Amino acid sequence: DFVLKHRADFTPHIDTGDFIVVINAEKAKFTGNKLKDKIYYRHTGHPGGIKETTAGKIMSGRFPERAIEMAVKRMMPKESSLARKQLSKLRVYAGAEHPHEAQQPEAVDFAAMNTKNK
């Protein structure tokens, strides 16, 4: 779904059914001044109800995994039922502990896959 373009059966318009588990979201790094300059907006639904928060507040708050979830959500196509289905298969955890050990998840080393790191 998210990083599975290497699969032989990859098709962009079909959900292939794999889940993505992200751990250690609290250790995510922001470059430059993004922790204080990057602003996330949300709306309460009431007139004049726009709220804003910085990336630093999110990362130091109760749910640092929301920064990863929002980043992935904003990379997906908007208003797409396929994107909603794929996003529901994303699991993000702040620490190294997660309840999916029984499914024997495979670790993917993204640093080794990136040509810039060689």
GIUR-V992519 format. One line per field, one symbol per residue. psi: psi as a letter, one per 30 degrees, with the letter a starting at -180 (. if undefined). Layout:
psi: ???
This chain:
psi: deggffkfgkkfgkjffklkjklhffgkkklbgfeffkkkklkfflkghklllleeeeffaeifffeeeeeeefflkkhkeeeeeeffgkkkkeafklggeffikkkkjeeffkffg.
